[in-house]
Amino acid sequence: MVTFLNDSHKKMEQLEKAISSHHINDIVAFSHSIAGILASMQFFSVSKLRKMLESAARSNEMDEIELLYQNLKKKMQQIHYLIQSKYLIELCPSGKPA
């Protein structure tokens, strides 16, 4: 879980930088690398959104890329929140830190 959180956060930051710089090849590469991270955790519906972003990058559709990235970012934040909440509950079932 911790590896997923760290890796996905790093890749999303790299993807955001590539988008803000309009580096299409990097957008494709970072978007594609997120696919493996999502698949490893079986987040297939979010992976479809990521695939749409990669496809938009291959077509050089910056407006679509930015829209899809915002949606992907929101979904990834939700996943991170859920994982972190579950992880904390498992570590501290009483709700109090050890």
C-alpha positions in Angstrom: 0.0 0.0 0.0 2.7 2.5 0.9 4.6 1.7 -2.3 1.4 2.4 -4.3 0.8 5.7 -2.5 4.4 6.8 -3.0 4.7 5.6 -6.6 1.4 7.0 -7.8 2.0 10.4 -6.1 5.4 10.7 -7.8 4.0 9.7 -11.2 1.1 12.1 -10.9 3.5 14.9 -10.1 5.6 14.0 -13.1 2.5 13.9 -15.3 1.3 17.3 -14.1 4.7 18.9 -14.9 4.7 17.3 -18.4 1.2 18.6 -19.0 2.0 22.1 -17.8 5.1 22.1 -20.1 3.1 20.6 -23.0 5.7 17.8 -23.4 3.5 15.3 -25.3 6.0 12.5 -25.2 6.4 12.8 -21.5 2.6 13.0 -21.0 2.3 9.7 -22.9 5.2 8.1 -21.0 4.0 9.1 -17.5 0.4 8.4 -18.3 1.4 4.9 -19.5 3.5 4.3 -16.4 0.5 5.0 -14.2 -1.3 2.2 -15.9 0.9 -0.4 -14.2 0.5 1.2 -10.8 -3.3 1.2 -11.2 -3.5 -2.3 -12.5 -1.4 -3.7 -9.6 -4.1 -2.5 -7.3 -6.9 -3.5 -9.7 -8.3 0.1 -10.1 -9.5 -0.7 -13.6 -12.1 2.0 -13.9 -9.6 4.7 -13.1 -7.2 3.0 -15.5 -9.7 3.6 -18.3 -9.6 7.3 -17.5 -5.8 7.2 -17.6 -6.0 5.4 -21.0 -8.2 8.1 -22.4 -5.6 10.7 -21.2 -2.8 8.8 -23.0 -4.9 8.6 -26.1 -5.6 12.3 -26.0 -1.9 12.9 -25.6 -1.1 10.7 -28.7 -3.6 12.9 -30.6 -2.0 16.1 -29.2 -5.3 17.3 -27.8 -4.1 19.6 -24.9 -7.6 20.8 -23.9 -8.8 17.2 -23.5 -5.5 16.2 -21.8 -6.0 18.9 -19.2 -9.6 18.0 -18.5 -8.9 14.3 -18.3 -5.9 15.0 -16.0 -8.1 17.0 -13.6 -10.5 14.0 -13.5 -7.7 11.5 -13.0 -6.1 13.7 -10.3 -9.5 13.8 -8.4 -9.9 10.0 -8.6 -6.3 9.4 -7.5 -6.9 11.7 -4.5 -10.0 9.8 -3.6 -8.1 6.5 -3.8 -5.2 7.9 -1.7 -7.7 9.1 0.9 -9.5 5.7 1.1 -6.2 3.7 1.3 -4.8 6.0 3.9 -8.0 5.8 6.0 -8.1 2.0 5.7 -4.4 1.8 6.6 -4.8 3.9 9.7 -7.8 1.9 10.8 -5.9 -1.3 10.5 -2.9 0.2 12.4 -5.1 1.8 15.1 -8.4 -0.2 15.3 -9.4 1.7 18.5 -9.0 5.0 16.7 -6.2 6.0 19.0 -2.5 6.0 18.1 -0.4 3.4 19.9 
